[in-house]
Amino acid sequence: MKAFTDVQDITKWRIRLMNDRNQIQVWDLFVRFFHWSLVLLFLVAYATGDDDSSLHRYVGYAVLGLVAVRIVWGVVGSKYARFSEFLCSPGKALNYVKDLVAGKPAYYTGHNPAAAWMILFFLIGIPVVCLSGYAAYAVKDMRPVQGFGTGLLSIGNAYADEEEKAHHEYPKKSRHAERDGEHEAADEEGDSIWSDIHEISAQGMWLFIFLHILGVTVSSKIHDENLLRGMVTGKKALKSCA
């Protein structure tokens, strides 16, 4: 019985060793850090979106910073992190999706064409979410950071000067204008175009996330590999590629 157990252990060890030899390091440390940090920060940002707290804004700054570094890393980073390695034409991505639906997609060691375009959508969509939220905050509270929204403040100051001048010249008219201005300001605060863009783009990110998870699930099943684990270890199976 002991001899049989020993044979089983040796067989498992050989299989593990063979699997290790067939692994290739694909995702570097920064790519993995970027991926999981983005997941965590996005969830925190979404959870605090209705709190009107500083945490939501600071998380947005952190996300924007992460994306900026990822863009730089896409130029100077490791092989499979560089844009030149995986960006492709829309036609190639659509053909890959068709093959994926048919159950016969080509295997890619790095990002496949569909994943490449998903990354592009994320790198464009996330700054839209962050910057629109930043602009909405600047319009609402008139407290821009690092000069962003200074133009909005200048416009506001110009209106204030004109209003003060009108108050001295036409007191009654000025009082009516003040009341109208207060109503308009309240409406603008509630229905800011930047707030709308921020809300719509944030909700739209969930569509990209759903498609990303769906693609990872289907691709993992078809190619018989665990892409989720690969984004933790950085390793993927060494197979014949497209």
Backbone torsions as a table, in degrees:
resi	resn	phi	psi	omega
1	MET	NA	-42.6	179.2
2	LYS	-63.9	-39.5	179.4
3	ALA	-63.1	-38.7	179.3
4	PHE	-65.0	-41.4	178.7
5	THR	-63.8	-40.0	178.2
6	ASP	-62.7	-40.7	178.8
7	VAL	-63.6	-41.1	177.6
8	GLN	-61.5	-43.6	-179.4
9	ASP	-64.0	-41.4	179.4
10	ILE	-65.1	-40.2	179.0
11	THR	-63.1	-44.5	178.2
12	LYS	-62.4	-39.7	179.9
13	TRP	-64.0	-41.6	178.9
14	ARG	-65.2	-41.9	178.8
15	ILE	-63.0	-42.3	179.5
16	ARG	-63.5	-41.8	179.4
17	LEU	-64.8	-40.4	179.2
18	MET	-65.3	-41.1	178.7
19	ASN	-64.5	-39.8	178.5
20	ASP	-63.0	-37.9	179.6
21	ARG	-69.8	-25.6	-179.9
22	ASN	-91.3	11.3	178.6
23	GLN	-98.9	146.5	176.6
24	ILE	-129.8	139.5	178.0
25	GLN	-75.8	116.4	-176.1
26	VAL	-110.3	-55.1	-175.1
27	TRP	-94.7	120.3	179.9
28	ASP	-74.3	174.5	-174.9
29	LEU	-60.9	-41.7	-178.4
30	PHE	-66.7	-40.9	179.9
31	VAL	-59.6	-42.5	178.7
32	ARG	-67.9	-41.6	177.5
33	PHE	-62.3	-43.3	179.1
34	PHE	-61.0	-46.8	-176.6
35	HIS	-59.7	-54.0	-174.8
36	TRP	-75.3	-30.8	175.6
37	SER	-66.2	-39.6	179.1
38	LEU	-64.7	-40.8	177.6
39	VAL	-59.7	-49.5	-178.4
40	LEU	-63.4	-47.4	-177.2
41	LEU	-66.2	-37.1	179.0
42	PHE	-64.2	-41.5	179.0
43	LEU	-64.8	-41.1	178.2
44	VAL	-64.5	-43.7	179.8
45	ALA	-61.9	-41.8	-179.1
46	TYR	-68.1	-38.4	-179.1
47	ALA	-68.7	-29.3	-177.2
48	THR	-102.6	10.7	-175.5
49	GLY	-63.5	-28.7	-177.9
50	ASP	-99.5	4.5	-174.6
51	ASP	-86.2	-17.9	-176.2
52	ASP	54.5	44.0	-178.1
53	SER	-111.2	164.4	179.1
54	SER	-69.2	-26.1	-179.9
55	LEU	-57.7	-43.1	-179.2
56	HIS	-60.4	-42.5	179.9
57	ARG	-67.5	-43.6	-178.0
58	TYR	-66.6	-34.8	175.0
59	VAL	-64.1	-39.3	177.0
60	GLY	-62.1	-41.2	177.3
61	TYR	-62.5	-41.5	-179.5
62	ALA	-63.9	-41.9	178.7
63	VAL	-63.1	-44.0	-179.8
64	LEU	-63.0	-39.3	177.5
65	GLY	-65.2	-41.5	177.8
66	LEU	-59.6	-45.5	-179.1
67	VAL	-63.0	-40.6	179.6
68	ALA	-61.6	-43.1	179.2
69	VAL	-67.5	-37.8	179.2
70	ARG	-63.8	-36.3	178.2
71	ILE	-64.7	-42.6	176.9
72	VAL	-63.6	-43.2	-179.3
73	TRP	-65.5	-25.8	177.4
74	GLY	-70.1	-11.4	177.9
75	VAL	-103.8	-40.4	-172.8
76	VAL	-113.1	0.1	-174.0
77	GLY	-78.7	-166.6	-179.0
78	SER	-68.8	169.9	-170.8
79	LYS	-50.7	-56.7	-173.4
80	TYR	-78.4	-6.8	177.0
81	ALA	-90.5	-17.2	-174.3
82	ARG	-77.8	141.8	179.4
83	PHE	-61.6	-35.0	-179.1
84	SER	-62.7	-19.5	-178.7
85	GLU	-82.5	-30.3	-172.4
86	PHE	-129.1	-17.1	179.3
87	LEU	-65.3	141.5	-175.2
88	CYS	-149.2	178.3	-179.3
89	SER	-74.9	156.6	176.7
90	PRO	-59.6	-35.2	179.9
91	GLY	-62.1	-40.8	179.2
92	LYS	-65.6	-38.4	178.3
93	ALA	-66.2	-42.0	179.3
94	LEU	-65.1	-40.2	177.3
95	ASN	-63.1	-37.3	178.8
96	TYR	-66.0	-41.4	179.3
97	VAL	-62.8	-40.2	177.2
98	LYS	-61.4	-44.6	178.4
99	ASP	-65.6	-34.6	179.0
100	LEU	-65.9	-43.2	177.9
101	VAL	-63.9	-36.2	179.0
102	ALA	-76.2	-9.7	178.1
103	GLY	83.3	19.5	-178.5
104	LYS	-139.3	51.9	-179.9
105	PRO	-77.8	151.3	174.9
106	ALA	-69.3	151.9	-179.3
107	TYR	-93.7	135.1	177.6
108	TYR	-122.7	131.1	178.2
109	THR	-64.6	-44.5	177.3
110	GLY	-91.3	-146.0	178.8
111	HIS	-70.0	134.0	173.5
112	ASN	-76.8	168.0	-176.3
113	PRO	-57.6	-38.2	178.7
114	ALA	-67.0	-42.4	178.5
115	ALA	-64.9	-34.9	179.1
116	ALA	-60.5	-44.4	179.4
117	TRP	-72.2	-30.8	175.9
118	MET	-64.1	-40.8	176.8
119	ILE	-62.1	-41.6	179.2
120	LEU	-62.1	-42.9	178.1
121	PHE	-62.1	-41.4	178.8
122	PHE	-64.3	-44.4	-176.9
123	LEU	-69.5	-20.3	174.7
124	ILE	-92.1	-43.8	-175.4
125	GLY	-68.2	-39.3	-177.8
126	ILE	-63.1	-46.7	175.6
127	PRO	-59.9	-33.3	177.1
128	VAL	-62.7	-44.0	178.8
129	VAL	-61.7	-48.9	-175.5
130	CYS	-67.0	-47.8	-175.5
131	LEU	-70.6	-34.2	177.0
132	SER	-68.5	-36.8	175.6
133	GLY	-66.2	-38.7	177.8
134	TYR	-63.0	-44.3	179.5
135	ALA	-65.9	-39.5	178.7
136	ALA	-62.5	-39.8	178.9
137	TYR	-67.2	-40.0	179.7
138	ALA	-64.3	-41.4	179.6
139	VAL	-68.1	-39.7	-175.1
140	LYS	-71.6	-49.2	-173.5
141	ASP	-105.2	-6.8	-179.4
142	MET	54.0	39.1	178.5
143	ARG	-130.3	71.8	-178.5
144	PRO	-69.5	156.1	177.8
145	VAL	-110.1	134.5	178.2
146	GLN	55.2	37.3	172.1
147	GLY	85.0	-9.9	-179.7
148	PHE	-69.2	127.2	-179.6
149	GLY	90.7	7.2	178.9
150	THR	-60.9	-36.3	177.7
151	GLY	-61.3	-38.1	178.0
152	LEU	-64.3	-39.9	177.8
153	LEU	-64.9	-39.8	179.8
154	SER	-62.2	-42.4	177.7
155	ILE	-63.1	-42.8	179.0
156	GLY	-62.0	-41.4	179.4
157	ASN	-66.0	-38.3	179.3
158	ALA	-62.5	-43.4	177.7
159	TYR	-64.0	-37.8	179.8
160	ALA	-63.8	-41.5	179.0
161	ASP	-63.1	-44.3	179.9
162	GLU	-63.8	-37.4	-178.1
163	GLU	-68.1	-40.0	179.3
164	GLU	-64.6	-40.4	178.8
165	LYS	-63.8	-42.7	-179.9
166	ALA	-66.1	-31.8	-179.5
167	HIS	-63.0	-38.6	179.9
168	HIS	-74.7	-36.2	-175.0
169	GLU	-83.0	-39.0	-177.1
170	TYR	-133.9	82.3	-173.7
171	PRO	-56.5	-49.0	-177.7
172	LYS	-64.5	-47.5	-179.8
173	LYS	-61.2	-35.8	-179.4
174	SER	-65.8	-39.3	-179.2
175	ARG	-65.3	-41.0	176.2
176	HIS	-62.9	-41.4	-179.6
177	ALA	-64.2	-36.6	179.2
178	GLU	-64.1	-44.7	179.8
179	ARG	-64.4	-43.5	178.1
180	ASP	-62.4	-40.3	-179.9
181	GLY	-63.9	-36.6	178.9
182	GLU	-65.3	-41.4	177.9
183	HIS	-64.6	-42.9	179.9
184	GLU	-64.0	-39.9	179.3
185	ALA	-63.8	-39.8	179.2
186	ALA	-65.1	-42.1	178.3
187	ASP	-64.6	-40.9	-178.7
188	GLU	-65.0	-37.8	179.5
189	GLU	-65.0	-38.6	-178.1
190	GLY	-78.9	-28.6	-173.5
191	ASP	-125.4	39.6	179.5
192	SER	-61.2	136.0	178.4
193	ILE	-61.4	-34.2	179.0
194	TRP	-68.6	-37.5	177.5
195	SER	-63.5	-39.6	178.5
196	ASP	-64.0	-45.8	179.2
197	ILE	-61.6	-42.4	-179.6
198	HIS	-61.6	-45.7	-178.0
199	GLU	-66.4	-46.2	-177.9
200	ILE	-65.8	-43.8	-179.1
201	SER	-67.6	-35.7	177.9
202	ALA	-65.5	-43.0	177.7
203	GLN	-66.6	-36.4	179.4
204	GLY	-64.2	-27.0	178.4
205	MET	-62.2	-29.0	179.0
206	TRP	-65.5	-31.5	176.1
207	LEU	-64.3	-45.0	177.9
208	PHE	-62.8	-39.5	179.9
209	ILE	-64.2	-42.9	178.8
210	PHE	-61.7	-46.2	179.7
211	LEU	-64.2	-36.8	178.2
212	HIS	-63.5	-47.7	-179.8
213	ILE	-64.5	-40.5	178.7
214	LEU	-62.1	-45.0	179.9
215	GLY	-63.4	-41.9	178.6
216	VAL	-62.7	-42.5	-178.8
217	THR	-64.4	-48.3	-178.1
218	VAL	-66.5	-44.9	-179.2
219	SER	-63.6	-39.2	178.5
220	SER	-62.4	-40.8	-178.8
221	LYS	-69.3	-45.0	-176.6
222	ILE	-67.2	-41.9	-177.2
223	HIS	-91.3	2.1	178.6
224	ASP	53.5	54.4	176.9
225	GLU	-145.7	159.0	-178.7
226	ASN	-103.2	94.6	-178.0
227	LEU	-69.4	-28.9	178.0
228	LEU	-64.5	-45.4	177.2
229	ARG	-65.7	-35.6	178.9
230	GLY	-61.4	-32.6	178.4
231	MET	-78.1	-7.8	174.2
232	VAL	-94.6	-48.4	-177.9
233	THR	-85.1	-25.1	-176.6
234	GLY	87.5	0.2	-174.3
235	LYS	-109.9	149.0	174.2
236	LYS	-135.2	163.3	179.2
237	ALA	-68.8	142.3	178.7
238	LEU	-87.6	107.3	-178.1
239	LYS	-129.2	172.0	174.6
240	SER	-69.6	133.0	-172.3
241	CYS	-114.1	167.5	176.7
242	ALA	-74.6	NA	NA
